[in-house]
Amino acid sequence: MPQTSQTPLPADAALIQRLRTDRGLDGPLSVARCAELLGTFTSRPFSDRTWAAYEQGKRPIPDRELVLMALVVGATPEQLAAVGRDSAAELLSKERDRRTSPAGARAVERIEAAIAQIEALPFSEETKAGMVEVLLQQVDALLDLHSKQLHIMRQERS
């Protein structure tokens, strides 16, 4: 949704808006869908209202949220740097590297496949969103347990 007032959009918000809406034959992503897709990148997504407020320039976009938005719409670190968001560009670069590591890529592929299976189910969008949230909570719980296990093992060696 383009800003209609005389005040121009901040460059970072304009970039996200352009990448969300100018998608060629795929057509634009809705703000609601973008907020939904955040769940594939974080266990702490933000709402579609928050996305809209950031994209409309009503609120400054913190680095973490800008990186998540960039992941959803496919922005590059170079594009973030070009709009003056060097810190977010660096975070995005690190996040992309982490996700493309063999272990990270495998985990992302498996989680995305599980989410695709959920999306294909004949349930309401609300039910499917709940199922995705449970899946992501289970992944987080497993990783938390692993971290605790490593912590216990380190203590035994001390």
C-alpha positions in Angstrom: 0.0 0.0 0.0 1.9 3.1 -1.1 2.1 6.0 1.3 -0.3 8.8 0.2 0.9 11.7 2.3 3.5 14.2 1.2 6.2 12.7 3.3 8.3 10.2 1.3 8.7 6.7 2.7 12.0 5.9 4.5 14.3 4.2 2.0 14.2 0.8 3.9 10.4 0.8 4.0 10.2 1.7 0.3 12.6 -1.2 -0.5 10.5 -3.7 1.4 7.3 -2.4 -0.1 8.7 -2.6 -3.6 10.0 -6.1 -3.2 6.7 -7.2 -1.7 4.5 -5.8 -4.4 6.7 -5.9 -7.6 7.0 -9.7 -8.0 6.4 -10.1 -11.7 4.1 -13.0 -12.7 3.9 -14.2 -9.1 2.0 -11.1 -8.2 2.3 -9.2 -4.9 2.4 -10.8 -1.5 -0.2 -9.5 0.9 1.0 -8.0 4.1 -0.9 -10.8 5.9 0.9 -13.5 3.9 4.3 -11.8 4.6 3.5 -11.8 8.4 2.6 -15.5 8.0 5.8 -16.3 6.3 7.8 -14.8 9.1 7.1 -18.0 11.0 9.4 -19.9 8.6 12.3 -17.7 9.7 11.7 -17.1 13.4 9.8 -18.5 16.3 9.1 -14.9 17.3 7.3 -13.4 14.3 5.4 -10.1 14.4 1.9 -9.3 13.3 0.7 -8.1 9.9 -0.2 -4.8 11.6 3.3 -4.3 12.7 4.6 -5.2 9.2 2.2 -2.7 7.7 3.3 0.0 10.2 6.9 -0.6 9.3 6.3 -0.7 5.6 4.2 2.5 5.6 6.9 4.3 7.5 4.8 4.8 10.6 7.5 3.2 12.8 11.2 2.9 12.2 12.2 -0.7 11.4 14.6 -2.3 14.0 17.5 -4.3 12.5 16.1 -7.7 13.5 12.7 -7.0 12.0 14.2 -5.6 8.8 16.3 -8.7 8.4 13.2 -10.9 8.8 11.3 -8.8 6.3 14.2 -9.0 3.9 14.2 -12.8 4.2 10.5 -12.9 3.4 10.6 -10.6 0.3 14.0 -11.7 -0.9 16.1 -8.5 -0.3 19.8 -8.9 -0.4 22.4 -7.5 2.0 23.6 -5.2 -0.8 20.1 -3.7 -1.1 19.9 -3.1 2.6 23.3 -1.4 2.5 22.2 0.7 -0.5 19.4 2.2 1.6 21.7 3.0 4.5 21.1 0.0 6.7 24.6 -1.3 7.0 24.1 -3.0 10.4 21.0 -4.9 9.1 22.8 -5.8 5.9 25.6 -7.4 8.0 23.0 -9.3 10.1 21.2 -10.5 6.9 24.5 -11.6 5.4 25.3 -13.6 8.5 21.8 -15.1 8.6 22.0 -16.1 5.0 25.4 -17.7 5.6 24.0 -19.6 8.6 21.1 -20.8 6.6 23.2 -22.0 3.7 25.6 -24.0 5.8 25.1 -27.7 5.2 23.4 -28.2 8.6 21.4 -25.0 8.3 20.2 -25.7 4.8 19.2 -29.2 5.7 17.2 -28.0 8.7 15.6 -25.2 6.7 14.6 -27.6 3.9 13.1 -30.1 6.4 11.1 -27.4 8.2 9.9 -25.8 5.0 8.8 -29.3 3.7 6.9 -29.9 7.0 5.2 -26.4 6.7 4.3 -27.2 3.0 2.7 -30.4 4.2 0.7 -28.5 6.7 -0.3 -25.8 4.1 -1.6 -28.6 1.8 -4.0 -29.9 4.5 -7.8 -29.1 4.0 -8.0 -27.0 7.2 -8.7 -23.3 7.9 -5.8 -20.9 7.6 -6.1 -20.3 11.3 -5.8 -24.0 12.1 -2.8 -24.4 9.7 -1.1 -21.3 11.3 -1.6 -22.9 14.7 -0.1 -26.2 13.4 2.9 -24.3 12.0 3.4 -22.5 15.3 3.3 -25.9 17.2 5.9 -27.3 14.7 8.2 -24.3 15.3 7.8 -24.6 19.0 8.7 -28.3 18.8 11.9 -27.4 16.9 12.8 -24.8 19.4 12.1 -27.2 22.3 14.4 -29.8 20.7 17.2 -27.3 20.2 16.7 -26.1 23.8 17.0 -29.6 25.1 20.1 -30.2 23.1 21.7 -27.0 24.5 20.8 -28.1 28.0 22.4 -31.5 27.4 25.6 -29.9 26.2 25.6 -27.6 29.3 25.3 -30.7 31.6 28.0 -32.5 29.8 30.4 -29.5 30.0 29.7 -29.3 33.8 30.6 -33.0 34.2 34.0 -32.4 32.6 34.8 -29.5 34.8 
